[in-house]
Every structure is written in C-alpha cells, then in structure tokens.
Amino acid sequence: FADMFGDGLAHRVRIRNGSVECWPNKGYGRFNKKVVLGNAPRYDGALDAERLFLADLDGSGTADIIYVYPDRADIFFNRSGNSFSDPVS
C-alpha cells in the first residue's frame, strides 16, 4: 500500500517487472478499478521484493519507486500517478 496519486490515501499497489498496477482507495475498505501506470520500471534480472522500496523522494506527494542493486540504486519518479520517469541512478 502506498500513496500513488498524492491524495493522502494508501492505495493497493502491485509491482512486477515492467508493470505497476494500482487500485485507488475509496475509503471504508473499498477500492476502485485497477489503474495501470505508464512507463513501468524494468529491473535487471528477476524482481526481488527485498530490494524494492516506495517513498516520496522528491516531495511531490506521490510514492516513487527505489530499487537497490549491490552497486547502485535506481529511482523511478512518480509523475502524478500517471507514469514513471526513466531511472535515475
């Protein structure tokens, strides 16, 4: 769960290699239909959930994706809940 749209709500999120899907929180334990965010990150090799973090790094109010490798971290900035930036290492 993470705030993917900057509305202060925790939304249900599923992240796979090349796919980010989100079910917006309607409140009271209910969720809207799935939203697919564009330009989803691709990771080297298989996705390892222990290396994946969600945090608002740029202060926009939306959760960015951080994927940590042994020698670097790739950051994918959330563009207002619509898509993600190309990776910044």
ABEGO torsion letter per residue (X at the ends): XBBAAGAGBBBBBBBBBGBBBBBBBAEGGBBBBBBBBBGBBBBBEBBBAAABBBBBAAGAGBBBBBBBBAABBBBBBBBGGABBBBBBX
